Amino acid sequence: MDLVHEKNRVKVLDTTEYGRLAIFLEEQSKGLVSRDFWQERFHLWWESNPSMEKGISRGWVLYHGDEIVGYLGNIPIKYSICGKENLACSACSWYVLPTFRNKSIEVLIPFLKQDRLLLNTTPIAAVIKILDNFNFKRYTPQWIQKDAIYPLSITQFSNYSLGKVQKKLSKGYIFYKPLFYGVVCLFKFYQNSLRNFTKLFNTKKYSCLEIQEFGNEYDTLYEQFKDRYRLTANRSALHLNWFFFGSKQLKETRKVLEVRDKERILGYVAFKKVKEELAGNSFFYFEMIDSMFIEENMPMYFLLLQRIRGLAEQDRDEIAFLKMNPFTKKFRKAINLSGFLWKKGNSNFLLRNSLSFSPEIPTEDTLFYATALDGDRCFFP
C-alpha cells in the first residue's frame, strides 16, 4: 500500500524496481558502488536470504512523482531471543536526495512499525540522533569501543597512517613521514619479540584451516552456543553459508578460518578484505567481522592469529594491517600478547525491542552475543 503525501509517496520495494533503485544508489555513492554491486546485494539480502518470509518488506522507496528520491532497506535476520527463534530486521542503505531530506522520516516510519527486534549497525551521527528519539538503545561493549590493529607492512602501514594525517592537516604532514617509519619499525621489532614468546605455547593439538563452506556440524555447534546467551543471531550452517558465501562478491572478499581439536570443531573466525583510498593511493587491510567458539584457550588463539597473518602475507595485494574486534576476554588477552595496537573504534550498534511478547532485551556483554555480523556491516566492502 502506498503512503501518499502531496506529490510524494512511499512504496514498499518491489522486485520490478531493482534496476531503477540500483541506478539511484550508484548515483548516491558517486559511482564508487556500482549498480551491479547493488543488484547482487538485492538478490543476497532477499532472494537467497534463508530468513526471508512472506510479508517481510524489502524496504521502502520514496518517490516524487515517478522519480526515486529516497530509500531505506530492510534485511531480515533470524535471532535466538530468550531461547526462542524470532525474526529481527536490520535497516540499511538510508539514502534521500538533499532536496527531499525533510521527507526522510517517511521511509523510516514503516520500518519502525514492524513487530520485530529492530537493528541499525552502521548509523552516522545524524542518524543516531534521529533513532535516539525513537527509543533505540546503543549497545557499547568493549569490542565496539576499541579496534585492535596489527601492522603487517612497515611501508604500507606508515603510508596509510600518513594518509590519515594528510586528511586532517593542510600542510606540514610530510614532516611526519620519518617519524611514522621510525615508530612502525620499532613496533615491528616489539611484535617479533612477542612472536617468540607465543611460540612457547603448545598449539600442536589444534588445526586451523581456511574453509569455503560451513558443514552440518555447525548446526550442532550453534545449538550448544546459543544457550549461553539470551540474544544471538542464528549461526546454523544454512545461515553462515548465506552470511559469508552467499554471493560471488562475498566469496571473493570473505575468508573463514576453522579451528579444530583433532576431529572436533571448536569454532571459526571470519574476516573480509577491505580496500581504502587515501591521498590518491590504494590500501588494503583485513577486518574481522565475526567469530564463534564453543571453547577458548590461549594456544588456540595464538595459532589462529598466526594463520590470519599467514593468509594476509600470501594475499596478491600487499596487506597493510589487520583490524580485529575480539568479542571475549580470552580473545582480547591473546590479542594483547600478540603485539596489537589499540585505537578508538568508530562502529555503532543500535537496537529497539518492538516485539510485543518479548521481555526486555539484555545489553550486557555476558547475555548479548552481538558481533559485526548482526546487521549489514558484514555485507559491504
Contacts in CASP RR format, 6 or more apart in sequence:
PFRMAT RR
TARGET T0000
AUTHOR 0000-0000-0000
METHOD contacts of the structure
MODEL  1
MDLVHEKNRVKVLDTTEYGRLAIFLEEQSKGLVSRDFWQERFHLWWESNP
SMEKGISRGWVLYHGDEIVGYLGNIPIKYSICGKENLACSACSWYVLPTF
RNKSIEVLIPFLKQDRLLLNTTPIAAVIKILDNFNFKRYTPQWIQKDAIY
PLSITQFSNYSLGKVQKKLSKGYIFYKPLFYGVVCLFKFYQNSLRNFTKL
FNTKKYSCLEIQEFGNEYDTLYEQFKDRYRLTANRSALHLNWFFFGSKQL
KETRKVLEVRDKERILGYVAFKKVKEELAGNSFFYFEMIDSMFIEENMPM
YFLLLQRIRGLAEQDRDEIAFLKMNPFTKKFRKAINLSGFLWKKGNSNFL
LRNSLSFSPEIPTEDTLFYATALDGDRCFFP
1 12 0 8 1.000
2 9 0 8 1.000
2 10 0 8 1.000
2 11 0 8 1.000
3 9 0 8 1.000
3 10 0 8 1.000
3 11 0 8 1.000
3 106 0 8 1.000
3 109 0 8 1.000
3 110 0 8 1.000
5 103 0 8 1.000
5 106 0 8 1.000
7 64 0 8 1.000
7 65 0 8 1.000
8 62 0 8 1.000
8 63 0 8 1.000
8 64 0 8 1.000
8 65 0 8 1.000
8 69 0 8 1.000
8 100 0 8 1.000
8 103 0 8 1.000
8 106 0 8 1.000
9 62 0 8 1.000
9 63 0 8 1.000
9 65 0 8 1.000
10 60 0 8 1.000
10 61 0 8 1.000
10 62 0 8 1.000
10 63 0 8 1.000
10 106 0 8 1.000
10 107 0 8 1.000
10 110 0 8 1.000
11 60 0 8 1.000
11 61 0 8 1.000
11 63 0 8 1.000
12 57 0 8 1.000
12 58 0 8 1.000
12 59 0 8 1.000
12 60 0 8 1.000
12 61 0 8 1.000
12 110 0 8 1.000
13 21 0 8 1.000
13 57 0 8 1.000
13 58 0 8 1.000
13 59 0 8 1.000
13 60 0 8 1.000
13 61 0 8 1.000
13 71 0 8 1.000
13 73 0 8 1.000
14 58 0 8 1.000
15 58 0 8 1.000
17 61 0 8 1.000
17 68 0 8 1.000
18 39 0 8 1.000
18 42 0 8 1.000
19 35 0 8 1.000
19 39 0 8 1.000
20 68 0 8 1.000
21 38 0 8 1.000
21 42 0 8 1.000
21 61 0 8 1.000
21 68 0 8 1.000
21 71 0 8 1.000
22 35 0 8 1.000
22 36 0 8 1.000
22 38 0 8 1.000
22 39 0 8 1.000
22 42 0 8 1.000
23 35 0 8 1.000
24 68 0 8 1.000
24 70 0 8 1.000
24 71 0 8 1.000
24 95 0 8 1.000
25 33 0 8 1.000
25 35 0 8 1.000
25 38 0 8 1.000
25 71 0 8 1.000
25 93 0 8 1.000
25 95 0 8 1.000
26 33 0 8 1.000
26 34 0 8 1.000
26 35 0 8 1.000
26 38 0 8 1.000
28 95 0 8 1.000
33 381 0 8 1.000
37 249 0 8 1.000
40 247 0 8 1.000
40 248 0 8 1.000
40 249 0 8 1.000
41 247 0 8 1.000
41 249 0 8 1.000
41 379 0 8 1.000
42 58 0 8 1.000
43 247 0 8 1.000
44 242 0 8 1.000
44 246 0 8 1.000
44 247 0 8 1.000
44 250 0 8 1.000
44 379 0 8 1.000
45 58 0 8 1.000
45 75 0 8 1.000
45 92 0 8 1.000
45 379 0 8 1.000
46 52 0 8 1.000
46 58 0 8 1.000
46 75 0 8 1.000
48 242 0 8 1.000
48 246 0 8 1.000
48 247 0 8 1.000
49 75 0 8 1.000
49 76 0 8 1.000
49 242 0 8 1.000
50 78 0 8 1.000
50 238 0 8 1.000
50 239 0 8 1.000
50 242 0 8 1.000
51 76 0 8 1.000
51 77 0 8 1.000
51 78 0 8 1.000
51 87 0 8 1.000
51 234 0 8 1.000
51 239 0 8 1.000
52 76 0 8 1.000
53 76 0 8 1.000
53 87 0 8 1.000
56 74 0 8 1.000
56 76 0 8 1.000
56 87 0 8 1.000
56 89 0 8 1.000
57 74 0 8 1.000
57 110 0 8 1.000
57 114 0 8 1.000
58 73 0 8 1.000
58 74 0 8 1.000
59 71 0 8 1.000
59 72 0 8 1.000
59 73 0 8 1.000
59 74 0 8 1.000
59 107 0 8 1.000
59 110 0 8 1.000
59 111 0 8 1.000
60 71 0 8 1.000
60 72 0 8 1.000
60 73 0 8 1.000
60 74 0 8 1.000
60 107 0 8 1.000
60 110 0 8 1.000
60 111 0 8 1.000
61 68 0 8 1.000
61 70 0 8 1.000
61 71 0 8 1.000
61 107 0 8 1.000
62 68 0 8 1.000
62 69 0 8 1.000
62 70 0 8 1.000
62 71 0 8 1.000
62 96 0 8 1.000
62 100 0 8 1.000
62 103 0 8 1.000
62 106 0 8 1.000
62 107 0 8 1.000
63 69 0 8 1.000
64 100 0 8 1.000
69 96 0 8 1.000
69 97 0 8 1.000
69 99 0 8 1.000
69 100 0 8 1.000
69 103 0 8 1.000
70 95 0 8 1.000
70 96 0 8 1.000
70 97 0 8 1.000
70 100 0 8 1.000
70 104 0 8 1.000
70 107 0 8 1.000
71 93 0 8 1.000
71 94 0 8 1.000
71 95 0 8 1.000
71 96 0 8 1.000
71 107 0 8 1.000
72 91 0 8 1.000
72 92 0 8 1.000
72 93 0 8 1.000
72 94 0 8 1.000
72 107 0 8 1.000
72 108 0 8 1.000
72 111 0 8 1.000
73 91 0 8 1.000
73 92 0 8 1.000
73 93 0 8 1.000
73 94 0 8 1.000
73 111 0 8 1.000
74 89 0 8 1.000
74 90 0 8 1.000
74 91 0 8 1.000
74 92 0 8 1.000
74 111 0 8 1.000
74 114 0 8 1.000
75 89 0 8 1.000
75 90 0 8 1.000
75 92 0 8 1.000
75 375 0 8 1.000
75 376 0 8 1.000
75 379 0 8 1.000
76 87 0 8 1.000
76 88 0 8 1.000
76 89 0 8 1.000
77 87 0 8 1.000
77 88 0 8 1.000
77 89 0 8 1.000
77 90 0 8 1.000
77 119 0 8 1.000
77 233 0 8 1.000
77 234 0 8 1.000
77 374 0 8 1.000
77 375 0 8 1.000
78 85 0 8 1.000
78 86 0 8 1.000
78 87 0 8 1.000
78 88 0 8 1.000
78 233 0 8 1.000
78 234 0 8 1.000
78 239 0 8 1.000
79 85 0 8 1.000
79 86 0 8 1.000
79 87 0 8 1.000
79 88 0 8 1.000
79 117 0 8 1.000
79 231 0 8 1.000
79 232 0 8 1.000
79 233 0 8 1.000
79 234 0 8 1.000
80 86 0 8 1.000
80 226 0 8 1.000
80 229 0 8 1.000
80 231 0 8 1.000
80 232 0 8 1.000
80 233 0 8 1.000
80 234 0 8 1.000
81 88 0 8 1.000
81 117 0 8 1.000
81 230 0 8 1.000
81 231 0 8 1.000
81 355 0 8 1.000
81 358 0 8 1.000
81 361 0 8 1.000
82 230 0 8 1.000
82 231 0 8 1.000
82 358 0 8 1.000
82 359 0 8 1.000
83 226 0 8 1.000
83 227 0 8 1.000
83 230 0 8 1.000
85 234 0 8 1.000
86 116 0 8 1.000
86 117 0 8 1.000
86 355 0 8 1.000
86 358 0 8 1.000
87 116 0 8 1.000
87 117 0 8 1.000
88 116 0 8 1.000
88 117 0 8 1.000
88 118 0 8 1.000
88 119 0 8 1.000
88 233 0 8 1.000
88 374 0 8 1.000
89 111 0 8 1.000
89 114 0 8 1.000
89 116 0 8 1.000
89 117 0 8 1.000
89 118 0 8 1.000
89 119 0 8 1.000
90 118 0 8 1.000
90 119 0 8 1.000
90 120 0 8 1.000
90 121 0 8 1.000
90 374 0 8 1.000
90 375 0 8 1.000
90 376 0 8 1.000
91 108 0 8 1.000
91 111 0 8 1.000
91 118 0 8 1.000
91 119 0 8 1.000
91 120 0 8 1.000
91 376 0 8 1.000
92 122 0 8 1.000
92 375 0 8 1.000
92 376 0 8 1.000
92 379 0 8 1.000
93 376 0 8 1.000
94 104 0 8 1.000
94 107 0 8 1.000
94 108 0 8 1.000
94 127 0 8 1.000
96 103 0 8 1.000
96 104 0 8 1.000
96 107 0 8 1.000
105 130 0 8 1.000
108 130 0 8 1.000
108 134 0 8 1.000
111 118 0 8 1.000
112 118 0 8 1.000
112 134 0 8 1.000
112 352 0 8 1.000
112 354 0 8 1.000
114 354 0 8 1.000
115 354 0 8 1.000
115 355 0 8 1.000
115 356 0 8 1.000
116 354 0 8 1.000
116 355 0 8 1.000
117 231 0 8 1.000
117 351 0 8 1.000
117 352 0 8 1.000
117 353 0 8 1.000
117 354 0 8 1.000
117 355 0 8 1.000
117 358 0 8 1.000
117 361 0 8 1.000
118 136 0 8 1.000
118 351 0 8 1.000
118 352 0 8 1.000
118 353 0 8 1.000
118 354 0 8 1.000
119 349 0 8 1.000
119 350 0 8 1.000
119 351 0 8 1.000
119 374 0 8 1.000
119 375 0 8 1.000
120 127 0 8 1.000
120 131 0 8 1.000
120 136 0 8 1.000
120 348 0 8 1.000
120 350 0 8 1.000
120 351 0 8 1.000
121 347 0 8 1.000
121 348 0 8 1.000
121 349 0 8 1.000
121 350 0 8 1.000
121 372 0 8 1.000
121 374 0 8 1.000
121 375 0 8 1.000
121 376 0 8 1.000
121 377 0 8 1.000
122 348 0 8 1.000
122 376 0 8 1.000
122 377 0 8 1.000
122 380 0 8 1.000
123 131 0 8 1.000
123 348 0 8 1.000
123 350 0 8 1.000
128 138 0 8 1.000
128 348 0 8 1.000
128 350 0 8 1.000
131 350 0 8 1.000
131 352 0 8 1.000
134 352 0 8 1.000
135 352 0 8 1.000
136 350 0 8 1.000
136 351 0 8 1.000
136 352 0 8 1.000
137 350 0 8 1.000
137 351 0 8 1.000
137 352 0 8 1.000
137 363 0 8 1.000
138 348 0 8 1.000
138 349 0 8 1.000
138 350 0 8 1.000
139 349 0 8 1.000
139 350 0 8 1.000
139 351 0 8 1.000
139 363 0 8 1.000
139 368 0 8 1.000
139 370 0 8 1.000
140 349 0 8 1.000
141 327 0 8 1.000
141 365 0 8 1.000
141 368 0 8 1.000
141 370 0 8 1.000
142 332 0 8 1.000
142 365 0 8 1.000
143 325 0 8 1.000
143 326 0 8 1.000
143 327 0 8 1.000
143 371 0 8 1.000
144 325 0 8 1.000
144 345 0 8 1.000
144 347 0 8 1.000
144 348 0 8 1.000
144 349 0 8 1.000
145 344 0 8 1.000
145 345 0 8 1.000
146 325 0 8 1.000
146 342 0 8 1.000
146 343 0 8 1.000
146 344 0 8 1.000
146 345 0 8 1.000
147 323 0 8 1.000
147 324 0 8 1.000
147 325 0 8 1.000
147 342 0 8 1.000
147 343 0 8 1.000
147 344 0 8 1.000
147 345 0 8 1.000
147 346 0 8 1.000
148 323 0 8 1.000
148 324 0 8 1.000
148 325 0 8 1.000
148 326 0 8 1.000
148 332 0 8 1.000
148 335 0 8 1.000
148 340 0 8 1.000
148 341 0 8 1.000
148 342 0 8 1.000
149 321 0 8 1.000
149 322 0 8 1.000
149 323 0 8 1.000
149 340 0 8 1.000
149 341 0 8 1.000
149 342 0 8 1.000
149 343 0 8 1.000
150 191 0 8 1.000
150 309 0 8 1.000
150 321 0 8 1.000
150 322 0 8 1.000
150 324 0 8 1.000
150 338 0 8 1.000
150 339 0 8 1.000
150 340 0 8 1.000
150 341 0 8 1.000
151 157 0 8 1.000
151 184 0 8 1.000
151 187 0 8 1.000
151 188 0 8 1.000
151 191 0 8 1.000
151 320 0 8 1.000
151 321 0 8 1.000
151 341 0 8 1.000
152 309 0 8 1.000
152 312 0 8 1.000
152 313 0 8 1.000
152 319 0 8 1.000
152 320 0 8 1.000
152 321 0 8 1.000
152 322 0 8 1.000
153 318 0 8 1.000
153 319 0 8 1.000
153 320 0 8 1.000
153 321 0 8 1.000
154 181 0 8 1.000
154 184 0 8 1.000
154 185 0 8 1.000
154 188 0 8 1.000
156 283 0 8 1.000
156 318 0 8 1.000
156 319 0 8 1.000
156 320 0 8 1.000
156 321 0 8 1.000
157 184 0 8 1.000
157 320 0 8 1.000
157 321 0 8 1.000
158 177 0 8 1.000
158 180 0 8 1.000
158 181 0 8 1.000
158 182 0 8 1.000
158 184 0 8 1.000
159 281 0 8 1.000
159 283 0 8 1.000
159 320 0 8 1.000
160 276 0 8 1.000
160 278 0 8 1.000
160 283 0 8 1.000
160 285 0 8 1.000
160 320 0 8 1.000
160 321 0 8 1.000
161 180 0 8 1.000
161 184 0 8 1.000
162 173 0 8 1.000
162 176 0 8 1.000
162 177 0 8 1.000
162 180 0 8 1.000
162 279 0 8 1.000
163 173 0 8 1.000
163 278 0 8 1.000
163 279 0 8 1.000
163 281 0 8 1.000
164 278 0 8 1.000
165 173 0 8 1.000
165 176 0 8 1.000
166 173 0 8 1.000
166 278 0 8 1.000
166 279 0 8 1.000
167 278 0 8 1.000
167 279 0 8 1.000
187 341 0 8 1.000
190 339 0 8 1.000
191 338 0 8 1.000
191 339 0 8 1.000
194 337 0 8 1.000
194 338 0 8 1.000
194 339 0 8 1.000
195 338 0 8 1.000
197 337 0 8 1.000
198 302 0 8 1.000
198 306 0 8 1.000
198 337 0 8 1.000
198 338 0 8 1.000
201 298 0 8 1.000
201 299 0 8 1.000
201 302 0 8 1.000
202 299 0 8 1.000
203 299 0 8 1.000
203 300 0 8 1.000
203 302 0 8 1.000
203 303 0 8 1.000
203 306 0 8 1.000
205 261 0 8 1.000
205 262 0 8 1.000
205 299 0 8 1.000
206 259 0 8 1.000
206 260 0 8 1.000
206 261 0 8 1.000
206 266 0 8 1.000
206 299 0 8 1.000
206 300 0 8 1.000
206 303 0 8 1.000
207 259 0 8 1.000
207 260 0 8 1.000
208 257 0 8 1.000
208 258 0 8 1.000
208 259 0 8 1.000
208 260 0 8 1.000
208 303 0 8 1.000
208 304 0 8 1.000
208 306 0 8 1.000
208 307 0 8 1.000
209 257 0 8 1.000
209 258 0 8 1.000
209 307 0 8 1.000
210 255 0 8 1.000
210 256 0 8 1.000
210 257 0 8 1.000
210 258 0 8 1.000
210 307 0 8 1.000
210 311 0 8 1.000
211 256 0 8 1.000
211 257 0 8 1.000
211 258 0 8 1.000
211 268 0 8 1.000
212 245 0 8 1.000
212 251 0 8 1.000
212 256 0 8 1.000
213 241 0 8 1.000
213 245 0 8 1.000
214 237 0 8 1.000
214 240 0 8 1.000
214 241 0 8 1.000
214 244 0 8 1.000
214 256 0 8 1.000
214 268 0 8 1.000
215 237 0 8 1.000
216 237 0 8 1.000
217 237 0 8 1.000
217 265 0 8 1.000
218 235 0 8 1.000
218 236 0 8 1.000
218 237 0 8 1.000
218 240 0 8 1.000
218 265 0 8 1.000
219 236 0 8 1.000
219 237 0 8 1.000
221 235 0 8 1.000
221 265 0 8 1.000
221 267 0 8 1.000
221 292 0 8 1.000
221 294 0 8 1.000
222 234 0 8 1.000
222 235 0 8 1.000
222 236 0 8 1.000
222 237 0 8 1.000
222 292 0 8 1.000
224 294 0 8 1.000
225 232 0 8 1.000
225 235 0 8 1.000
225 292 0 8 1.000
225 294 0 8 1.000
225 369 0 8 1.000
226 232 0 8 1.000
226 235 0 8 1.000
228 369 0 8 1.000
229 367 0 8 1.000
229 368 0 8 1.000
229 369 0 8 1.000
230 361 0 8 1.000
230 362 0 8 1.000
230 367 0 8 1.000
230 368 0 8 1.000
231 361 0 8 1.000
231 362 0 8 1.000
231 367 0 8 1.000
231 368 0 8 1.000
231 369 0 8 1.000
231 370 0 8 1.000
232 368 0 8 1.000
232 369 0 8 1.000
232 370 0 8 1.000
233 239 0 8 1.000
233 369 0 8 1.000
233 370 0 8 1.000
233 371 0 8 1.000
233 373 0 8 1.000
233 374 0 8 1.000
235 292 0 8 1.000
235 373 0 8 1.000
243 270 0 8 1.000
243 290 0 8 1.000
243 373 0 8 1.000
243 378 0 8 1.000
244 250 0 8 1.000
244 254 0 8 1.000
244 256 0 8 1.000
244 270 0 8 1.000
244 378 0 8 1.000
245 251 0 8 1.000
245 254 0 8 1.000
249 381 0 8 1.000
250 379 0 8 1.000
253 272 0 8 1.000
253 273 0 8 1.000
253 381 0 8 1.000
254 270 0 8 1.000
254 271 0 8 1.000
254 272 0 8 1.000
254 273 0 8 1.000
254 289 0 8 1.000
255 270 0 8 1.000
255 271 0 8 1.000
255 272 0 8 1.000
255 273 0 8 1.000
255 286 0 8 1.000
255 311 0 8 1.000
256 268 0 8 1.000
256 269 0 8 1.000
256 270 0 8 1.000
257 268 0 8 1.000
257 269 0 8 1.000
257 270 0 8 1.000
257 304 0 8 1.000
257 307 0 8 1.000
257 308 0 8 1.000
257 311 0 8 1.000
258 265 0 8 1.000
258 267 0 8 1.000
258 268 0 8 1.000
259 265 0 8 1.000
259 266 0 8 1.000
259 267 0 8 1.000
259 268 0 8 1.000
259 269 0 8 1.000
259 293 0 8 1.000
259 300 0 8 1.000
259 303 0 8 1.000
259 304 0 8 1.000
260 266 0 8 1.000
261 295 0 8 1.000
261 300 0 8 1.000
265 294 0 8 1.000
266 293 0 8 1.000
266 294 0 8 1.000
266 295 0 8 1.000
266 300 0 8 1.000
267 291 0 8 1.000
267 292 0 8 1.000
267 293 0 8 1.000
267 294 0 8 1.000
268 291 0 8 1.000
268 292 0 8 1.000
268 293 0 8 1.000
269 288 0 8 1.000
269 290 0 8 1.000
269 291 0 8 1.000
269 304 0 8 1.000
269 308 0 8 1.000
270 288 0 8 1.000
270 289 0 8 1.000
270 290 0 8 1.000
270 291 0 8 1.000
270 373 0 8 1.000
271 286 0 8 1.000
271 287 0 8 1.000
271 288 0 8 1.000
271 289 0 8 1.000
271 308 0 8 1.000
271 324 0 8 1.000
272 286 0 8 1.000
272 287 0 8 1.000
272 289 0 8 1.000
272 378 0 8 1.000
272 381 0 8 1.000
273 284 0 8 1.000
273 285 0 8 1.000
273 286 0 8 1.000
273 315 0 8 1.000
273 317 0 8 1.000
273 319 0 8 1.000
274 284 0 8 1.000
274 285 0 8 1.000
274 286 0 8 1.000
274 287 0 8 1.000
274 323 0 8 1.000
274 381 0 8 1.000
275 282 0 8 1.000
275 283 0 8 1.000
275 284 0 8 1.000
275 381 0 8 1.000
276 282 0 8 1.000
276 283 0 8 1.000
276 284 0 8 1.000
276 285 0 8 1.000
277 283 0 8 1.000
283 320 0 8 1.000
284 315 0 8 1.000
284 317 0 8 1.000
284 318 0 8 1.000
284 319 0 8 1.000
284 320 0 8 1.000
285 319 0 8 1.000
285 320 0 8 1.000
285 321 0 8 1.000
285 322 0 8 1.000
285 323 0 8 1.000
286 308 0 8 1.000
286 311 0 8 1.000
286 312 0 8 1.000
286 319 0 8 1.000
286 321 0 8 1.000
286 322 0 8 1.000
286 323 0 8 1.000
287 322 0 8 1.000
287 323 0 8 1.000
287 324 0 8 1.000
288 322 0 8 1.000
288 323 0 8 1.000
288 324 0 8 1.000
288 325 0 8 1.000
288 372 0 8 1.000
289 371 0 8 1.000
289 372 0 8 1.000
289 373 0 8 1.000
289 377 0 8 1.000
289 378 0 8 1.000
290 371 0 8 1.000
290 372 0 8 1.000
290 373 0 8 1.000
290 378 0 8 1.000
291 327 0 8 1.000
291 331 0 8 1.000
291 371 0 8 1.000
293 300 0 8 1.000
293 328 0 8 1.000
296 328 0 8 1.000
296 330 0 8 1.000
296 331 0 8 1.000
297 330 0 8 1.000
298 330 0 8 1.000
298 333 0 8 1.000
298 334 0 8 1.000
298 337 0 8 1.000
301 330 0 8 1.000
301 331 0 8 1.000
301 334 0 8 1.000
302 334 0 8 1.000
302 337 0 8 1.000
302 338 0 8 1.000
305 334 0 8 1.000
305 335 0 8 1.000
305 338 0 8 1.000
308 322 0 8 1.000
309 322 0 8 1.000
312 319 0 8 1.000
312 322 0 8 1.000
313 319 0 8 1.000
322 340 0 8 1.000
324 335 0 8 1.000
324 340 0 8 1.000
325 347 0 8 1.000
325 371 0 8 1.000
325 372 0 8 1.000
326 332 0 8 1.000
326 334 0 8 1.000
326 335 0 8 1.000
327 369 0 8 1.000
327 371 0 8 1.000
347 372 0 8 1.000
347 377 0 8 1.000
349 370 0 8 1.000
349 374 0 8 1.000
351 361 0 8 1.000
351 363 0 8 1.000
353 360 0 8 1.000
353 361 0 8 1.000
361 368 0 8 1.000
362 368 0 8 1.000
372 378 0 8 1.000
END
